[in-house]
């Protein structure tokens, strides 16, 4: 049973969140962390559970993460039914638009959400703040690590 973490980040926030989830999960069992550019249908099929981590851009899922889903959607459709997933969104405001998009894609794949989305709000509103490199707070990284550990442990114990 392996966990796949697929992430995308332009300013480092989502990357930090994905790394924290990886660190939490790696003590529980096999985990693979791939960028959205690297991950493909074979990686999705090989995993038993998933964490998707991306920024929200313009109230939507980031383009590169959406492109990952576009590339992988039909090749794995009907082959993932019931597998667990969770998601993490790094947002400048509410993050709800991106979270809804991931949930709709996961529903089409018939994945099972095992935790509500973790949305980290960086409160980046100006162009300068939006484009700046992000540093995610320790408390938020701890939540991401706990999510990774919980999903990894659930897979290792056969709970999912």
ABEGO torsion letter per residue (X at the ends): XBBBBBBBBAAGAAAAAAAAAAAAAAAAEBBBBBBAAABBAAAAAABABBBBBBBBBGGBBBAAAAAAAAAAAAAABGAABGBBBBBBBBBABAGAAAAAAAAAAAAAAGBBBABBBBBBBAGBABAAAAABBBBBBAAAAAAAAAAAAAAAAAAAAGAX
